[in-house]
Amino acid sequence: QVQLVESGGGLVQPGGSLRLTCAASTSLFEIHSMGWYRQIPEKQRELVADISSSGHINNATSVKGRVSISRDASRNTVYLEINTLKPDATAVYYCHADQLLHHSWGQGTQVTVSS
């Protein structure tokens, strides 16, 4: 299974922006798709956005227009940029790798939107 390490979370004021980084331990070309999910206490983990190995992007309806997922295959890294942050974006954000037969998760990075 691929190892995933997230970074970039923290405390952000409402209206601010943030970029999360997910570094994979293997080439992105060996991964069918990579994505970002988020979870708040007592709620199910939900998709924010994902990107396939061919570059196809899928954004959740709730964040469309405010998030941008991208990848740098040379660095085995996927990014999630979130703009115009609102308090309801507060959550733990997880990186996910879908290798069809295997699914891997990072440990998560906390994002808190508060003034």
C-alpha positions as CSV (number, residue, x, y, z in Angstrom):
1,Q,0.0,0.0,0.0
2,V,1.1,3.5,-0.7
3,Q,2.0,5.8,2.3
4,L,0.5,9.3,2.3
5,V,1.6,12.3,4.3
6,E,-0.5,15.4,4.5
7,S,0.6,18.9,5.4
8,G,-0.6,22.4,5.2
9,G,-3.5,22.5,7.7
10,G,-3.9,25.0,10.4
11,L,-6.0,27.9,11.6
12,V,-7.3,30.2,8.9
13,Q,-9.6,33.3,9.2
14,P,-12.9,33.2,7.3
15,G,-12.5,34.3,3.8
16,G,-8.9,33.1,3.7
17,S,-7.2,30.5,1.6
18,L,-5.2,27.3,2.3
19,R,-3.2,24.8,0.3
20,L,-3.0,21.3,1.5
21,T,-0.2,18.9,0.3
22,C,-0.3,15.2,0.1
23,A,3.0,13.4,-0.6
24,A,2.8,9.8,-1.8
25,S,5.4,7.1,-1.4
26,T,5.0,5.8,-4.9
27,S,4.6,7.2,-8.4
28,L,1.3,8.8,-9.1
29,F,1.2,6.8,-12.3
30,E,0.8,3.7,-10.2
31,I,-2.3,5.2,-8.5
32,H,-5.7,5.1,-10.3
33,S,-6.9,8.3,-8.6
34,M,-6.1,10.5,-5.6
35,G,-8.4,12.6,-3.6
36,W,-9.1,14.7,-0.6
37,Y,-11.9,13.9,1.9
38,R,-12.9,15.7,5.0
39,Q,-14.6,14.6,8.2
40,I,-16.1,16.4,11.2
41,P,-17.0,14.7,14.4
42,E,-19.9,12.3,14.3
43,K,-20.3,12.7,10.5
44,Q,-19.2,10.5,7.7
45,R,-16.1,11.2,5.7
46,E,-17.0,13.1,2.6
47,L,-15.3,13.7,-0.8
48,V,-14.0,17.2,-1.4
49,A,-12.3,16.5,-4.8
50,D,-10.3,13.8,-6.6
51,I,-8.1,13.6,-9.7
52,S,-7.6,10.5,-11.8
53,S,-4.3,9.4,-13.3
54,S,-5.5,10.7,-16.6
55,G,-6.2,14.1,-15.0
56,H,-10.0,13.9,-14.8
57,I,-11.2,16.0,-11.8
58,N,-14.3,15.5,-9.7
59,N,-15.3,18.2,-7.2
60,A,-18.0,17.9,-4.6
61,T,-21.0,20.1,-5.3
62,S,-20.7,21.7,-1.9
63,V,-17.3,23.2,-2.6
64,K,-17.5,23.7,-6.4
65,G,-15.9,26.9,-7.4
66,R,-13.9,27.2,-4.2
67,V,-11.5,24.3,-4.4
68,S,-8.8,23.3,-6.9
69,I,-7.1,20.0,-6.9
70,S,-3.9,19.5,-8.8
71,R,-0.9,17.2,-8.9
72,D,2.8,17.2,-9.6
73,A,3.7,13.8,-10.9
74,S,7.4,14.6,-10.7
75,R,7.1,15.1,-6.9
76,N,4.5,12.3,-6.3
77,T,2.4,15.1,-4.8
78,V,-1.3,16.2,-4.9
79,Y,-2.5,19.6,-3.8
80,L,-5.8,20.9,-2.6
81,E,-6.3,24.7,-2.7
82,I,-9.4,26.0,-0.9
83,N,-10.5,29.6,-1.3
84,T,-13.0,31.8,0.5
85,L,-12.9,29.5,3.5
86,K,-16.0,29.5,5.7
87,P,-16.3,28.1,9.3
88,D,-18.2,25.1,8.0
89,A,-15.0,24.0,6.2
90,T,-13.5,23.2,9.6
91,A,-12.7,19.5,9.5
92,V,-9.9,17.0,9.4
93,Y,-8.8,16.6,5.8
94,Y,-7.6,13.3,4.6
95,C,-5.7,12.3,1.5
96,H,-6.8,9.1,-0.3
97,A,-5.2,6.9,-2.9
98,D,-7.2,4.5,-4.9
99,Q,-5.1,1.7,-6.4
100,L,-8.2,-0.3,-7.3
101,L,-7.2,-3.3,-5.3
102,H,-5.9,-1.2,-2.4
103,H,-7.1,2.0,-0.8
104,S,-4.8,4.1,1.4
105,W,-5.4,7.0,3.7
106,G,-3.2,9.6,5.2
107,Q,-3.4,10.4,8.9
108,G,-5.2,13.7,8.2
109,T,-4.5,17.3,8.8
110,Q,-6.8,19.6,10.8
111,V,-8.2,22.7,9.2
112,T,-9.9,25.2,11.4
113,V,-11.7,28.3,10.0
114,S,-12.2,30.8,12.8
115,S,-11.7,34.5,13.6
